[in-house]
Amino acid sequence: MSAPLAFITGASSGIGQALAARYVALGWRVVLVARRAEAMAAWARTQTWPAERWAVYAADVRDEASLQAAAADCLAQHGLPDVVIANAGISVGVDLALAEDLPVLRDLLETNVVGVAATFQPFITPMKVRGHGTLVGVASVASVRGLPGHAGYCAAKGAVVQLCETLRGELRAHGVRVVTLAPGYIDTPLTRDNDYPMPFLMPPDVFARQAVQAISAGARWRVIPWQMGVVAAVMKWLPRGVFDRLVGAQQHRKKRRRPAQTDTSDGSTRG
């Protein structure tokens, strides 16, 4: 129990898995949370980690009861985490002209926004009482501006940024840090389905190394890779008229229909 502890949602593959591996390599313990507990446990066993270094919980971030149960057992069995990473999320195109896409929008917001809040909630008061800890929200470069075909995803990730910023102001006096990570294109099973160019595509282990450094430093906002940070800064400050003309020409991005099983941002699959 002397080793520091990280609690990571969306840990069944992709970014969540890479973050877990990085923390264990640094001597931490990890609690892995996702719907696919068996897949997470199978993967963790292949890493030949010491049994005391990891634990797995099955929970859906949209199901507050299951997430709170996982958090309560984590607190009882493993202690209060030093770092809580709300990584679970989904990415799917939305066409707001279609009535059938309104439930898709709701699913995006419930998973990507309410799921982040539900991940943090059980740990906020204990961290305040202890006087330190770090909450990490995984947003996206897509949070900076709205992109055609991705109204739900951009809105949700923008909300994550604002949620984290609000918490940062509320918790600073209590010694609790809040870090917002904004990944660019990371090579996960989900991004491999994209049919458009992905500049500065980054392997997940490289992302995890840089992300853990940012978390350790208590960065308020960090875009990874840095090249996408430059792109994000340019996008943010472009005049609205110029931006509208640019994105209006990006028809190749305009709609990716929702698959039968919704992929999560960590590369796993619901269901």
Disulfide bonds with the S-S distance in Angstrom:
none
